[in-house]
Amino acid sequence: MSQAPKSALSNLNVVLPMVYAAAIVVSAAFGNGKVTGVVAAAGGILLGAFYAFRGRNRDSGV
């Protein structure tokens, strides 16, 4: 009874940066520079916080 391998698209380490990059591209295409800057800054902070707290929880065995 072996488990099927996880696909790359089901892995948050792959999906979240792809969504972040897509959000920046879409905001750059349809918004102005200020909107793109806000999307990039907010997304970068949220993505960094996700990886920081996920790593902390993973080390504690949660």
Residue pairs with C-beta under 8 A, 6 or more apart in sequence:
8 14
9 15
12 50
16 47
16 50
17 47
20 43
20 44
20 47
23 39
23 43
24 36
24 39
24 40
24 43
27 35
27 36
27 39
27 40
28 36
31 39
